[in-house]
């Protein structure tokens, strides 16, 4: 499946590493199934973002898994996705600031699910630590971040989760059951342009994956970016 995917898209998020850190042999096989120029973003393990209980051996295993991606020139960076309960404070800001060093110097994109992070200058402070704030597209519900471009340095990063308001809280996998309409994605084009103006690079991923909608949405966004009518 990865080889087929790489024939159509040039980057992918590896989500399985949130649940389990792969053996380096597996990541080596994955890198070998993709062409030159293909890039991976690897999600941090849940112990690094949700429970924040990862010890030195866990980080060591994670770095070992990354090595085949990095040595083949295919590692674009890491994704730290924090839960809604992760709110801004001196402690959480310090933890975010520690991620580049913990990650071994690899680029890190940070996604916040709580709207409090989008107030005041918090995201500027986060970006000042060398990490890339993630722009998100989520349902328009109280407490969730706005659907607006943020960051852009050292690169832009956008994640589309769908706008399934009725299933977002307590819906399990159904929260990602959503089909984007063309106008909804077209509305992001000015924002993506702004992100590109800051660094020249922007990564766009679709997580509305419950019924395969992510593939259709990614194809649609690709056509919009290429200027197809």
Beta strands, then each sheet from edge to edge (+ up, - down):
strand 1: 11-14
strand 2: 39-43
strand 3: 75-81
strand 4: 108-111
strand 5: 132-133
strand 6: 135-137
strand 7: 156-160
strand 8: 202-206
sheet 1: 1+ 2+ 3+ 4+ 5+
sheet 2: 6+ 7+ 8+
end
